């Protein structure tokens, strides 16, 4: 039986990946000399391959300054070792493709357009970007609607919309603008062995299903490293579902220092004035649902902690996070948030989170200001969250005066006063507990939780506000108990 299954898979793989012709871009006029603009030659090679049924468009070793590269179905764009696809400076004669019209206004400009990119494709199938080369947007690609010398430029490296059977492997990406990868409505997607060291988001998976991301290294000081979203950019609701993120490393070192190996920490803040970002996150764009997400065997270093955020009407459910190692974490190690921003069309439901399991996590040297936060918008908005076998080491050093100084007459206030604002642990301010703050949630289990501090911390271990059932088992220095309902409880024994 097993041999039959293996043979069947081999036949399927052969059908999906037939022998392809190779189209060397130098045969179409590309120079690869770092001066000549080679995008016309590369696009010509792609067009020729399409006319002949598809194939591999190959960039040999060299530096290829380019404007927009337009992918097509059944095309593999291969960057050989030593090949650099370089974002070119715009000129009066030629620049990047302009953004397409999109009536959706619910998310920012970058999430709503794809053509204004170094590489883009819409409505494609069987597409790959691979090889040992580099995509380099340094000095050109930027966030928002960038211009240079008054001329429009691209704001992302790779953007795909409404595509299927997509594979992106092995390449290196440097300074890639708002997004290194913006993949919206892309199903049957594989991303493997990428090294991304960029000035904003690394890998954005938006409204995508059947996705595997593995063995990637992503460094993004100023924004999220690997982030799953469900925006309204497609002008329809679509979930992000059936996703596995595994064996990945995320960080927030200074830009470019992951690739050059120095991993410096000279810049201490991201643009929002909080510490380096570089994390794995679900949200904030969250109109469609999140379902069946697995994050396993990943490391977080010198960045923010894990964030699960639904604030725009999404139902987030069946999330499994396991075998995670965090070190030098500059805000909440765990942040689970259901909010009421509701940025989207009229009639969105309330955002909810249910069935989240986080296990086998070790956290070293975590910023103590924000603790770990589970915060809903009503008691039933977050249900069925279990954290087990967790070891947390906080920096400590926080006093109750630190808490009271920003909270006035109610030092134990745990909710974000601006429920429609951007969800971020720092928006909640310094927390009244040193380890966990839980509010507006029920059926929460904390089991086998070990806590230590590098410096003494005056605060209680945990604060519960407006919660349903909370079960505590083998929590360091906190007695085992089940609390069926808590209007406000402080736990420190």
Buried (B, 14 or more C-beta within 10 A) or exposed (E): EEEEEEEEEEEEEEEEEEEBEEBBBBEBEBBBEEEBBBBBBBBBBBBBBBEEEBBBBBBBEBBBBBBBBBBBBBBBBBBBEBBBBBBBBBEEEEBBBEBEEBEBEBBBBBBBBBBBBBBBBBEBBBBBBBBBBBBBBEEBBBBEBBEBEEBBBBBBBBBBBBBBBBBBBBBBBBBBBBBBBBBBBBBBBBBBBBBBBBBBBBBBBBBBBBBBBBBBBBBBBBBBBBBBBBBBBBEEBBBBBBBBBBBBBBBBBBBBBBBEEEEEBEBEEBEEEBBBBBBBBBBBBBBBBBBBBBBBBBBBBBBBBBBBBBBBBBBBBBBBBBBBBBBBBBBBBBBBBBBBBBBBBEEBEBBBBBBBBBBBBBBBBBBBBBBBBBBBBBBBBBBBBBBBBBBBBBBBBBEEEBBBEEBEEEBBBBBBEEBEEBBBBBBBBBBBBBBBBBBBBBBBBBBBBBBEBBEEBEBBBBBBBBBBBBBBBEBBEBEEEEBEEBEEBBBBE
